[in-house]
Amino acid sequence: MLDIFKMKNLGIFAGGVLFGTAGVKLLSSKDAKKVYTHCTASVLRAKECVMDTVTNVQENAEDILAEAKQLNEEREAKEADLEFEDEAVAEEAGE
């Protein structure tokens, strides 16, 4: 009975070695290299597309930030003018 398990384990080991050897041959074949090349090229194209999108988003964010700063400056200027007018009216009423 012990010999059967040894033979079974030996058969599994031999099958694994055979499968591993065939796998290495398959993975290093010309066809496999073509597939790897095409996959790598598609990944590079996808990366380029993503980077273009990121650049576009960054540019839009910079535009939004610049417009927001300009709006705040205009608002502060209006508030300063209103405060100046209020002070002028208060001084005229006090005179």
LINFENCOR-V282587 format. One record per backbone hydrogen bond with DSSP energy under -1.0 kcal/mol. NH is the residue of the N-H (numbers start at 1). CO is the residue of the C=O. E is the energy in kcal/mol with one decimal. If there is no record, write none. Layout:
((NH CO E) (NH CO E))
//
This chain:
((5 1 -1.5) (6 2 -2.0) (7 3 -2.4) (8 4 -2.6) (9 5 -2.8) (10 6 -2.4) (11 7 -2.5) (12 8 -2.4) (13 9 -2.5) (14 10 -2.6) (15 11 -2.4) (16 12 -2.3) (17 13 -2.5) (18 14 -2.4) (19 15 -2.9) (20 16 -2.7) (21 17 -2.5) (22 18 -2.5) (23 19 -2.4) (24 20 -2.3) (25 21 -2.1) (26 22 -2.6) (27 23 -2.8) (28 24 -1.4) (29 26 -1.2) (33 29 -2.1) (34 30 -2.1) (35 31 -2.1) (36 32 -2.6) (37 33 -2.4) (38 34 -2.6) (39 35 -2.6) (40 36 -2.4) (41 37 -2.4) (42 38 -2.2) (43 39 -2.0) (44 40 -2.2) (45 41 -2.1) (46 42 -2.3) (47 43 -2.5) (48 44 -2.2) (49 45 -2.2) (50 46 -2.5) (51 47 -2.7) (52 48 -2.1) (53 49 -2.0) (54 50 -2.5) (55 51 -2.4) (56 52 -2.2) (57 53 -2.5) (58 54 -2.5) (59 55 -2.4) (60 56 -2.2) (61 57 -2.5) (62 58 -2.3) (63 59 -2.1) (64 60 -2.5) (65 61 -2.4) (66 62 -2.3) (67 63 -2.4) (68 64 -2.5) (69 65 -2.4) (70 66 -2.1) (71 67 -2.5) (72 68 -2.3) (73 69 -2.3) (74 70 -2.4) (75 71 -2.4) (76 72 -2.6) (77 73 -2.2) (78 74 -2.3) (79 75 -2.6) (80 76 -2.3) (81 77 -2.3) (82 78 -2.5) (83 79 -2.4) (84 80 -2.3) (85 81 -2.5) (86 82 -2.6) (87 83 -2.3) (88 84 -2.3) (89 85 -2.7) (90 86 -2.3) (91 87 -2.3) (92 88 -2.1) (93 89 -2.2) (94 90 -1.7) (95 91 -1.1))
//
